[in-house]
Each structure stands twice: as structure tokens, then as C-alpha cells.
Amino acid sequence: MSYRSSLRALTAVVTLVLVATACSGGSSKGAKTTTSKANTATTAVGAGTGSLLVNPLFVSTDATGKSVGGTNPVTVRVGPSSDHKLRVGFTEDEVAGTGDQWQAAGWSAVTVATLLIGAPLTDREVDFDVTGKIDGPSAGGLMTVATLALMRGDKLLPDITMTGTINPDGTIGPVGGIPYKVDGVLLAHKTKMLIPAGQRNSADSSGKLVDVVQEGQRKGVTVTEVDNIYDAYKAFTGKDLPRPQAATVVKLDEASYQKLKAKVETWNARFATSVGEFNSLTPTIRGDLQSIADQANTLNQQAKKLSDEGLQAGAFQKAVSAAAFANAAAHTGQNLQILLTQGVRAFVSRIKASESVSGQVGGLVDELKTFTPATVSDAGALIAAYGNAIDAVSFSLSGQSLLGASASTAEQAATQATLGAVYYDLAGTLVEASKDVLDVGRDLGGAKLGAKLDLNGIADFFRRAAEANLNAFESLIIEPAANNANISVAAAKARFADNDSDYALAVSGLNVMGGLQRYFGTAASSDYAEIGGAVSLYNRSAGLLAKYYSLGEVDPKTLDVTGIANDQAFSAAIELAQNQLAGTVALLSSKSVNPTIAVADNEVASVDREGTASDKLNALTAYWDGYLSGRVLAYIGGFADKI
């Protein structure tokens, strides 16, 4: 849902009313350099199994404090797992030889490689055997190429290596330290180096821009920019990686649009009611909260524009968001009057007494548990509804935490309490939206569920990759921020959670995922809750890494997105992401599956990508969400490999 793209604006405004640097990519931890002629060798033992050797590149600091490039050989192995589960392992010859960022890159490589070609989500073991010590996300692209080559039975050419992260859609993300990594290529006895798009001119440790192509030519290395895993795979293997055939028109059938149009009108009416409540507030309170109201109005205008264009799936998401923020603005204003006149305790008591989020969520879960999907379209609707339900629980838990948190100042107490009330309001809206999501997506016929359906396997696949991403985000972004601010990591995490709703929802969502039975029971249909929560968590965690590390420029004090760090890389990412979503829609449509969520994400992203830098990043993650949701349905239908 697009409410996520607007929540930070709301919470920032509330804070203002009441209270009126990234690491270089691929760096190693004291990594030692090991070179050998064996680094050029590749061994493949049949499609889907075997091992090969690759040379990730890193940047470290020598004894004099100078940045130097290096390489560590890594053996990648793929084979069947002993317990038929998907296993990703990291073998080391040094204590703590790999860190959280490296392990997240490995998990992402396996995740992306699997989804791109529709390989099974279970019964495989992928191991990354590391020599020396290494950390950082910048080997994600290389590890993806290696995993794909083993799964497909292709050999790698002996004279090439690369640096770059990997995104969920298969684009190669920007990294740091590239001028020094040319030396790592030489140490690996390679002559060709792939780097992410838009990074030909990269900064060295002094901030000076270096033309890496010219630097490579001077040292005998051919440096080439690469946009995506398809081009990288071609460069490494000489073979084409199959791409999905994109849909020329990414739309739903007219009957589905008519159902959605009725829902849009209902949510527009709710928006209008909340606007009336907001306008009844005192002029002072309205003035304080006008930015929130303006955000709601913008969302409502976007919903109307999409609806007028016949794009009712995107209009529905925007209409829900508009109503959610208008409702939050009205209720925040009403509660502020109590807060400012009676104090925090009276305010918190009223919120706890009046809110019935737990009861609302319980009623929703009871409704969802009674529905047994018979088709892939049914499953898609149920997964989406449960995904919203998990976000509702996450918002509710965050609200409870804020309302019960201690504070060192009156201003802090007021801010926490107000944000807690906002989270409660948003949770209630999501409950109502979940019911509509299920209603418009169910009973549409089409492809039946696959014969060998492993719902837990699908959920575990995404959940573990998401956990790895979160660990990497905290290691890469939050821990350095804590050190720079001279505060504890726990305090830095709390700061990020207060200022970035995606991080707050990721942490809360992971906690909810750890106790799903408590919230959703043991009904058969609740297995779909695991999938909805896991896919959302994976997309959200990948979005955090893209925003704070590879693609976004973020103000370290406010955590607001101030720009796009690499326009060329972003353009490549958003174009491929949209194409991947369109290809997924084409596949689902060919199987008579209703791709409601993917189409809604596509329509919302078409608006957001024309907005601010923050909007653009939200558009990218919306495309990712649609692509990932569609791939899940392809697995549920048993035709994921039909690329």
C-alpha cells in the first residue's frame, strides 16, 4: 500500500508541531590478499550442482592509513540439501571471516538467482567458502552470477570479475571504493572488470573523482559499466540469461476495475468525512497540522487522477492512503487539544480507552481464516490481505510501545504519545483496507493451486533473506551512525524507528513473524499470512538498503531523502523493475491469474516516479513489490519456471 510512502512526512510534521554516513562498498575487515592461478578456474558438475571460484574485490586500509584494493578467492558450491530445505552457508578459514553485510549479499544472490529463473525454493544448498576475512555488500552481483551459472550449468570466463550490489529485480547497485578495486583485479590475475552503471567517475578516499575506465586502461584492465544481471551474466558466460516477455499493457479486466472503482468511491467518501472533522478543529491546531492535511489532499488528488484515467487498482491504493492520513490528521488534532490542555497522562488514557485495534484485528483474522483459496488469484488476494493485517499488527505494537515508553522530557513524552496515537489510527485503517483487498481479489477463477504446494517453504525463503538484509542494514548504516553520534546501537535503532516508518515496520514485522500463531492462529489459510509478511519484509528491507546505501542521498540528522545519489543507476533500476513487473503480469495473465496487486503497484509507481526523490525511491520499491508478489503467485501456481 502507498500509505508507506507518506508516513514519514506525517510523523516528521507531528514531531515539529510538538517539539516547536554510509560505509564504502565491499570493504573488508583486515582482509588478507591471496592470489593463485586457480582463481581463474571454473568447475561445473552438471546443471544445478557443482562449484566454481570467483574473486570478490574489496578496499581496506593498510598500516599507514592508506586505502588499498584487494581480492579474496571465494568458492561457490551448489548442491542438494540433506533435509530438502534451502540452505545458504558461509564457510570460513578465519574466525569471523565474514560479516553481516557479506552474508546478506549471499542470501540476496541466492534469492535473486532463484526468482529470476524460477528455480525451486527448496531442496538446495548454496555455500560460499571464503578465504581470509571479508565483509560488505558489493559482491552481491558477482555472487548472483556465480549462483546462476551453477544452477544453469554454465562456465565462467576466466578473465573477468566485478563489483556491485544486487537488487531484487536483478539490477546492479552502486558501491564505493571502485578506484582502488582496479588493483584487486590485477591481484586476481584478471583483465576485465564490471562496475555499476553511473560509476565510471568514482571518488577516491580524498573525495577526488577518478575516471575508472582510464585508470583501468593505464593498468591493463578493461573496465565496463553494467546495468543489470542479464548483461553481467552475458559478459561472464557468453550466454544469454532468459528474460520474461514483458506485457505491453499492464492492466486488469474491466470487471475487476469496476469492483475497484466502487471501493475507491467508498474510500473517497471516508476521506471527505475526515476532512470535515479536520476543518472543525480550532484554527491554531489546523495550522499546526496543515502539512499533514496537505499530504492527504495530494494523495486524494492522485487517487482521483488515476481513477479518471481508468486505473482503479492504483486509485484504490491512493484513496486508502488519502483516507488514512486525513483520518490521522483529524484524530491527531482532536487528541492534541486534550494533550495540550490536560497533559500526556490524560491523553494516553483516552487513547488506550478509545482504541479497539486489537478487536478490529481479531475480527479481521477471524474473517480471513474462514476463506480457503481454490485458485492462484484467491491465494493472491489472501496473501495481500494478510500482508496488510501484519502491518496493522505492527502499527498497533509500535503504538503500544510508544504510549508506554518512558521519556526524559515533557516534549519527548508528548511526541511519543502522539506518534503512538497516529500508529493506532493507521492500524485501524489497514484493517478495513484488508477486507476490501480480499473482497476484490477473490472468486475470480483462473489457474488452480499447484499440485505440490509448500507454503512454509515460500515464506521461509523470503523471511530468511529479509532477516539477512536487516542485519546488514543495521551493520552498514545504524552501527556507524551510533558511533558517529556517540550513542548506543540500541539508541540509534530507536532513533531510526522513530524517524523511518519502514525500519519501524520491518522490526515490528519481524517480531510478528516470530509469533504468527499468537496473532493469526493455526488455521490452514493462516499459512498465507507467513508469505504475506515475509515478502513485505524482504521488499521493505531491500528498500532500506537502497535508500540509505546505494541509491538515496539522506540527511543524517533528519533521515529525509534529499536526492538520488546516482541518477544513471536509479534510471536503470526503475526501468528494469518496471519491466520485471510487466513480465510477471504477462505470465500470470497467460495463466488466467488476476494480478491485482502487481497492477496496483504498477499504477501507483507510475505516479510516484514523477515526484520527489523520496517518491522516486517509493516507486522503485512499489515495482519490486509487484514483481515479487507476482513471482510468488507463479510459484503457487506451479509455473514459476515458465520464463
Residue, then its C-alpha position, 0 to 999 in steps of 0.5 A: m500500500s502507498y500509505r508507506s510512502s507518506l508516513r514519514a512526512l506525517t510523523a516528521v510534521v507531528t514531531l515539529v508541531l510538538v517539539a516547536t554516513a554510509c560505509s564504502g562498498g565491499s570493504s573488508k575487515g583486515a582482509k588478507t590478499t591471496t592470489s593463485k592461478a586457480n582463481t581463474a578456474t571454473t568447475a561445473v558438475g552438471a546443471g544445478t550442482g557443482s562449484l566454481l571460484v570467483n574473486p570478490l574485490f574489496v578496499s581496506t586500509d593498510a598500516t599507514g592509513k592508506s586505502v588499498g584494493g584487494t581480492n579474496p578467492v571465494t568458492v561457490r558450491v551448489g548442491p542438494s540439501s540433506d533435509h530438502k530445505l534451502r540452505v545458504g552457508f558461509t564457510e570460513d578459514e578465519v574466525a569471523g571471516t565474514g560479516d553481516q553485510w557479506q552474508a546478506a549479499g549471499w542470501s540476496a544472490v541466492t534469492v535473486a538467482t532463484l526468482l529470476i529463473g524460477a528455480p525451486l525454493t527448496d531442496r538446495e544448498v548454496d555455500f560460499d567458502v571464503t578465504g581470509k576475512i571479508d565483509g560488505p555488500s558489493a559482491g552481491g552481483l558477482m555472487t548472483v552470477a556465480t549462483l546462476a551459472l551453477m544452477r544453469g550449468d554454465k562456465l565462467l570466463p576466466d578473465i573477468t570479475m566485478t563489483g556491485t550490489i544486487n537488487p531484487d529485480g536483478t539490477i546492479g547497485p552502486v558501491g564505493g571504493i571502485p578506484y582502488k578495486v582496479d588493483g584487486v583485479l590485477l591481484a586476481h590475475k584478471t583483465k576485465m572488470l564490471i562496475p555499476a552503471g553511473q560509476r565510471n567517475s568514482a571518488d577516491s578516499s580524498g573525495k577526488l573523482v577518478d575516471v575508472v575506465q582510464e585508470g583501468q586502461r593505464k593498468g591493463v584492465t578493461v573496465t565496463e559499466v553494467d546495468n543489470i544481471y542479464d548483461a553481467y551474466k552475458a559478459f561472464t558466460g557468453k550466454d544469454l540469461p532468459r528474460p520474461q516477455a514483458a506485457t505491453v499493457v499492464k492492466l486488469d479486466e474491466a470487471s475487476y476495475q469496476k469492483l475497484k472503482a466502487k471501493v475507491e468511491t467508498w474510500n473517497a467518501r471516508f476521506a471527505t468525512s475526515v476532512g470535515e472533522f479536520n476543518s472543525l478543529t480550532p484554527t491554531i491546531r489546523g495550522d499546526l497540522q496543515s502539512i499533514a492535511d496537505q499530504a492527504n489532499t495530494l494523495n486524494q488528488q492522485a487517487k482521483k487522477l488515476s481513477d479518471e484515467g481508468l486505473q482503479a487498482g492504483a486509485f484504490q491504493k491512493a484513496v486508502s492512503a488519502a483516507a488514512f492520513a486525513n483520518a490521522a490528521a483529524h484524530t491527531g488534532q482532536n487528541l492534541q487539544i486534550l494533550l495540550t490542555q490536560g497533559v500526556r497522562a490524560f491523553v494516553s488514557r483516552i487513547k488506550a480507552s478509545e482504541s479497539v485495534s486489537g478487536q478490529v484485528g481479531g475480527l479481521v483474522d477471524e474473517l480471513k481464516t474462514f476463506t480457503p483459496a481454490t485458485v492462484s488469484d484467491a491465494g493472491a488476494l489472501i496473501a495481500a490481505y494478510g500482508n496488510a493485517i501484519d502491518a496493522v499488527s505492527f502499527s498497533l505494537s509500535g503504538q503500544s510501545l510508544l504510549g508506554a515508553s518512558a521519556s526524559t522530557a515533557e516534549q519527548a513524552a508528548t511526541q511519543a504519545t502522539l506518534g503512538a496515537v497516529y500508529y493506532d489510527l493507521a492500524g485501524t485503517l489497514v484493517e478495513a483496507s484488508k477486507d476490501v483487498l480480499d473482497v476484490g481479489r477473490d472468486l475470480g477463477g483462473a489457474k488452480l493451486g499447484a499440485k505440490l504446494d509448500l507454503n512454509g517453504i515460500a515464506d521461509f525463503f523470503r523471511r530468511a533473506a529479509e532477516a539477512n538484509l536487516n542485519a546488514f542494514e543495521s551493520l552498514i548504516i545504524e552501527p556507524a551512525a551510533n558511533n558517529a553520534n556517540i550513542s548506543v546501537a540500541a539508541a540509534k535503532a530507536r532513533f531510526a524507528d522513530n524517524d523511518s516508518d519502514y525500519a519501524l515496520a520491518v522490526s515490528g514485522l519481524n517480531v510478528m513473524g516470530g509469533l504468527q500463531r499468537y496473532f493469526g492462529t493455526a488455521a490452514s489459510s493462516d499459512y498465507a499470512e507467513i508469505g504475506g509478511a515475509v515478502s513485505l519484509y524482504n521488499r521493505s528491507a531491500g528498500l532500506l538498503a537502497k535508500y540509505y546505501s546505494l541509491g538515496e542521498v539522506d540527511p543524517k540528522t533528519l533521515d529525509v531523502t534529499g536526492i538520488a545519489n546516482d541518477q544513471a543507476f536509479s534510471a536503470a533500476i526503475e526501468l528494469a523493475q518496471n519491466q520485471l513487473a510487466g513480465t510477471v503480469a504477462l505470465l500470470s495473465s497467460k495463466s488466467v491469474n488476476p494480478t491485482i496487486a502487481v497492477a496496483d503497484n504498477e499504477v501507483a509507481s507510475v505516479d510516484r516516479e514523477g515526484t520527489a526523490s523520496d517518491k522516486l525511491n517509493a516507486l522503485t520499491a512499489y515495482w519490486d513489490g509487484y514483481l515479487s508478489g507476482r513471482v510468488l503467485a507463479y510459484i503457487g501456481g506451479f509455473a514459476d519456471k515458465i520464463 
